[in-house]
């Protein structure tokens, strides 16, 4: 316990943490933080304390999953909020920077996503039981950052607003050929077709998502939407519009140039592309080892400084960038609350260990957007500088006319 005690005394300043060690002794850290009650945890054995001290993210995540780290006062969100608040992004935080350095080499290797490995990585997360996602997602099954425009208070409205926000930026025309890279369960593709009459091809590497998307399009009688199980790098033809939402995080840093070269190849000369992705405001970093192992193998959220050079080398114009700061925090909190309400259902589909893993994932992700440098960005790209109107006003005007569009 001495090593973990040393770590907590170095880290925990704001907020009260009480750790009951395996020998029953209580260790107190930090000081009161307004609006945040003390958090108390219990460690079931000495090995758990060593594992957390040696590798905090991986050790704590595995200990919580296994029931060796018990949260007795508060919940896992309160615990991670306390710790990550103290490790938050700020100019002088040496502990935070040392922990990131520890993970960077492993994260770089994990980001090498050849086509076969990409499919395996996608299946690891997105081929989970459909019943799980129905418990906390909106009816479109949008598993990405929603758009919380002023006045929006529900997840359903925020996800509908996100679809309208994206459609407006694409400046769709009737009969346009649209490619949706990483289409998920197909909700965006169906929406774009319905509001514009565009012909939409959605591509995915998830067999479960493909089956759902095809079935849902057939159920709704949509003939202008098609879905294929194919790696984006193997798509042929050219498209008026290309969109990718929540997929770029799985491309892998070594493949960014290949991604944007592919977009350039598939985009017509007067085409428009839009990328919606998690990004970092704090510069290049690393995916923490627990998330890389259990949630998103091969996943990485880039800094804009890592995205833009690849766009430039692909000879694409960046015509618009929007930064969505706390939008994903609101989305993740909605998912977390819904999953907490559905604990019995989730443990019934899987088991208690999976439920604890899932809640640790959602809680840590929320903390990344509230205390760390995570954000979302939407990057609009064109080949010709005169493709779109010179003012952004067209986006607002179109969005207000679309179903779910913000006023």
Secondary structure as GFF3:
##gff-version 3
##sequence-region A 1 407
A	DSSP	alpha_helix	2	11	.	.	.	ID=ss1
A	DSSP	beta_strand	15	20	.	.	.	ID=ss2
A	DSSP	beta_strand	26	31	.	.	.	ID=ss3
A	DSSP	beta_strand	39	43	.	.	.	ID=ss4
A	DSSP	alpha_helix	46	54	.	.	.	ID=ss5
A	DSSP	alpha_helix	56	66	.	.	.	ID=ss6
A	DSSP	beta_strand	69	73	.	.	.	ID=ss7
A	DSSP	alpha_helix	76	86	.	.	.	ID=ss8
A	DSSP	alpha_helix	94	110	.	.	.	ID=ss9
A	DSSP	alpha_helix	115	126	.	.	.	ID=ss10
A	DSSP	alpha_helix	130	134	.	.	.	ID=ss11
A	DSSP	alpha_helix	155	170	.	.	.	ID=ss12
A	DSSP	beta_strand	177	181	.	.	.	ID=ss13
A	DSSP	alpha_helix	187	196	.	.	.	ID=ss14
A	DSSP	beta_strand	199	204	.	.	.	ID=ss15
A	DSSP	alpha_helix	207	219	.	.	.	ID=ss16
A	DSSP	beta_strand	225	229	.	.	.	ID=ss17
A	DSSP	three_ten_helix	232	234	.	.	.	ID=ss18
A	DSSP	beta_strand	239	245	.	.	.	ID=ss19
A	DSSP	three_ten_helix	248	250	.	.	.	ID=ss20
A	DSSP	three_ten_helix	253	255	.	.	.	ID=ss21
A	DSSP	alpha_helix	256	266	.	.	.	ID=ss22
A	DSSP	beta_strand	267	280	.	.	.	ID=ss23
A	DSSP	alpha_helix	289	294	.	.	.	ID=ss24
A	DSSP	beta_strand	302	303	.	.	.	ID=ss25
A	DSSP	alpha_helix	304	313	.	.	.	ID=ss26
A	DSSP	beta_strand	317	324	.	.	.	ID=ss27
A	DSSP	alpha_helix	327	341	.	.	.	ID=ss28
A	DSSP	alpha_helix	343	349	.	.	.	ID=ss29
A	DSSP	alpha_helix	352	370	.	.	.	ID=ss30
A	DSSP	beta_strand	374	382	.	.	.	ID=ss31
A	DSSP	alpha_helix	393	401	.	.	.	ID=ss32
###
